[in-house]
Amino acid sequence: MPAWEVFNKAAEQLSQSKIDFALCGGIAVQVYGRTRETTDIDFLVRETDVEDALIALEKAGFEISRTDPKWLFQGFKNGVKVDLIFEAMGGIQLTPEVRAHTKEIELGGYIYRVISPEDLIIMKAHSLNEERAKDLFDALSIIKGIEGGLDWNYFIERSRTRLKRMLALLFFAQSDQQTATHVPDWVIHSLIAYLPSLPSSGH
């Protein structure tokens, strides 16, 4: 069974069970940025719905796992994995605000609600560590892919509680030849203005 058949089956089952969700992760990166291989799909769901979502997948023939009660449950079918994420990196949850900025996009013959590029960049910036260097390039590919066409005011508001990590990403993007022109100076200046004053060294 091709992966998209499994993905679509999971999405249909969640929809029929009245579970709200938004596509995030590697496939969402492909929507806005670079293409990369994946054999799993990530759905952002509400924490209050995640148990019902897991049961819905089980009814559709998925093997289920309550992988990490802090943020992740999973379903498996025909070697394909479905992640049910209820708190993504960067503190991203499926709040009304996040959902309002999702986009409906056809993928694999099914209409998916996809997380906004702004929230996806925040997720990727906060997933970045030594083992996940790809997340930096995922974030940069989104900025490049949509040529900086982000809702920057929304991005700034969403980044205010994550200032240093987001500034680090934007400074890196401005230093990269392929993305330098896609990050306006005013966005960085706006975020810097929210930084708390540094204590005086006394010198």
C-alpha positions as CSV (number, residue, x, y, z in Angstrom):
1,M,0.0,0.0,0.0
2,P,1.6,3.3,-1.1
3,A,2.4,5.8,1.7
4,W,-0.2,8.3,0.5
5,E,-3.0,5.8,0.7
6,V,-2.1,5.3,4.3
7,F,-1.8,9.0,4.9
8,N,-5.1,9.7,3.3
9,K,-6.8,6.8,5.2
10,A,-5.6,8.3,8.5
11,A,-6.8,11.8,7.5
12,E,-10.2,10.5,6.4
13,Q,-10.6,8.6,9.6
14,L,-9.7,11.6,11.8
15,S,-12.1,13.8,9.8
16,Q,-14.9,11.3,10.1
17,S,-14.2,11.1,13.9
18,K,-14.5,15.0,14.0
19,I,-10.9,15.3,15.0
20,D,-9.4,18.6,13.9
21,F,-5.8,18.4,12.7
22,A,-3.2,20.3,10.6
23,L,-0.4,18.8,8.6
24,C,3.1,19.7,9.8
25,G,6.6,18.2,9.6
26,G,8.5,17.0,6.6
27,I,5.6,17.0,4.1
28,A,4.6,20.5,5.1
29,V,8.2,21.5,4.4
30,Q,7.8,20.2,0.9
31,V,4.7,22.3,0.4
32,Y,6.6,25.6,1.1
33,G,10.2,24.7,0.7
34,R,12.5,21.8,-0.4
35,T,11.5,18.3,-1.4
36,R,12.8,15.4,0.7
37,E,11.9,11.8,1.2
38,T,9.6,10.8,4.0
39,T,7.7,7.7,5.0
40,D,5.7,9.3,7.8
41,I,3.2,12.1,8.2
42,D,2.9,14.5,11.1
43,F,-0.5,15.7,12.3
44,L,-0.8,18.5,14.8
45,V,-3.9,17.8,17.0
46,R,-5.3,19.3,20.1
47,E,-4.2,17.7,23.3
48,T,-7.9,17.2,24.3
49,D,-8.5,15.3,21.1
50,V,-5.3,13.1,21.0
51,E,-6.7,10.1,22.8
52,D,-9.8,10.0,20.5
53,A,-7.5,10.5,17.5
54,L,-5.5,7.5,18.5
55,I,-8.6,5.4,19.0
56,A,-9.8,6.5,15.5
57,L,-6.6,5.3,13.9
58,E,-6.9,2.0,15.8
59,K,-10.4,1.5,14.3
60,A,-8.8,2.1,10.8
61,G,-6.4,-0.8,11.4
62,F,-3.4,1.1,12.7
63,E,-1.2,-0.3,15.4
64,I,-1.1,2.4,18.0
65,S,1.5,3.7,20.5
66,R,1.2,6.3,23.3
67,T,4.8,7.1,22.6
68,D,5.4,10.1,24.8
69,P,2.5,11.4,26.9
70,K,4.1,14.9,26.9
71,W,3.7,15.5,23.2
72,L,3.4,12.5,20.8
73,F,1.2,9.5,20.0
74,Q,1.7,7.3,16.9
75,G,0.0,5.0,14.5
76,F,1.6,2.4,12.2
77,K,0.3,0.6,9.2
78,N,2.1,-1.2,6.3
79,G,5.4,0.2,7.3
80,V,4.1,3.8,7.3
81,K,4.0,6.0,10.4
82,V,1.5,8.6,11.4
83,D,2.5,11.0,14.2
84,L,-0.1,12.7,16.4
85,I,1.7,15.7,17.8
86,F,-0.1,17.7,20.5
87,E,2.7,20.1,21.4
88,A,5.4,20.6,18.8
89,M,8.8,22.2,19.3
90,G,8.6,25.9,20.1
91,G,5.5,25.3,22.1
92,I,3.3,25.1,18.9
93,Q,-0.1,23.8,19.6
94,L,-3.3,23.7,17.5
95,T,-4.8,26.8,19.1
96,P,-7.5,28.8,17.3
97,E,-4.8,31.3,16.2
98,V,-2.6,28.6,14.7
99,R,-5.5,27.0,13.0
100,A,-6.7,30.3,11.6
101,H,-3.4,30.6,9.7
102,T,-3.4,27.1,8.2
103,K,-3.8,26.7,4.5
104,E,-5.9,24.1,2.6
105,I,-3.7,22.3,0.0
106,E,-4.3,19.2,-2.1
107,L,-1.7,16.5,-1.5
108,G,-1.8,13.0,-2.7
109,G,-5.3,13.4,-3.9
110,Y,-6.6,14.7,-0.6
111,I,-7.3,18.2,0.7
112,Y,-5.1,18.7,3.8
113,R,-5.1,21.7,6.2
114,V,-1.4,22.6,6.4
115,I,0.2,24.6,9.2
116,S,1.3,28.1,8.2
117,P,4.9,28.6,7.0
118,E,5.4,31.0,9.9
119,D,4.5,28.4,12.5
120,L,6.5,25.7,10.6
121,I,9.6,27.9,10.7
122,I,9.2,28.4,14.4
123,M,8.9,24.6,14.9
124,K,12.0,23.9,12.8
125,A,14.0,26.5,14.5
126,H,13.3,25.0,17.9
127,S,13.9,21.4,16.7
128,L,17.4,22.3,15.6
129,N,20.2,20.5,17.5
130,E,23.3,18.5,16.7
131,E,21.3,15.5,15.5
132,R,18.8,17.5,13.6
133,A,20.9,19.9,11.5
134,K,18.4,19.3,8.6
135,D,15.9,21.5,10.4
136,L,18.0,24.6,9.8
137,F,18.0,23.9,6.1
138,D,14.2,23.1,6.2
139,A,13.6,26.5,7.7
140,L,15.8,28.2,5.2
141,S,14.2,26.4,2.3
142,I,10.8,27.7,3.4
143,I,12.0,31.2,3.5
144,K,13.6,30.7,0.1
145,G,10.6,28.8,-1.4
146,I,8.1,31.5,-0.7
147,E,10.6,34.2,-1.4
148,G,10.2,35.8,2.0
149,G,6.4,36.1,1.5
150,L,5.6,35.5,5.1
151,D,3.1,37.2,7.2
152,W,5.9,39.0,9.1
153,N,3.6,40.7,11.6
154,Y,2.2,37.3,12.6
155,F,5.7,35.8,12.6
156,I,6.9,38.6,14.9
157,E,4.0,38.1,17.3
158,R,4.6,34.4,17.4
159,S,8.3,34.8,18.0
160,R,8.2,37.3,20.9
161,T,8.5,34.5,23.5
162,R,11.3,32.8,21.6
163,L,13.4,35.9,20.7
164,K,17.0,34.6,20.8
165,R,16.4,31.4,18.8
166,M,14.4,33.2,16.2
167,L,16.9,36.1,15.9
168,A,19.6,33.5,15.5
169,L,17.8,31.9,12.6
170,L,17.0,35.2,10.9
171,F,20.6,36.5,11.2
172,F,21.8,33.2,9.7
173,A,19.2,33.6,6.9
174,Q,20.5,37.1,6.1
175,S,24.0,35.7,6.0
176,D,23.1,33.1,3.4
177,Q,23.3,34.1,-0.2
178,Q,20.1,32.3,-1.2
179,T,17.9,33.8,1.5
180,A,19.6,37.1,2.4
181,T,17.2,39.2,0.4
182,H,14.1,37.5,1.8
183,V,14.5,38.6,5.4
184,P,13.7,42.3,5.8
185,D,15.9,44.3,8.3
186,W,12.7,45.8,9.9
187,V,11.7,42.3,11.1
188,I,15.0,41.8,12.9
189,H,14.8,45.3,14.3
190,S,11.3,44.7,15.6
191,L,12.3,41.5,17.4
192,I,15.4,43.1,18.8
193,A,13.2,45.8,20.3
194,Y,11.5,43.1,22.5
195,L,14.8,41.9,24.0
196,P,15.1,42.8,27.7
197,S,17.9,45.3,28.4
198,L,21.2,43.6,29.2
199,P,22.6,44.3,32.7
200,S,25.4,46.8,32.9
201,S,28.8,45.3,33.3
202,G,29.9,48.2,35.5
203,H,32.7,49.1,33.2
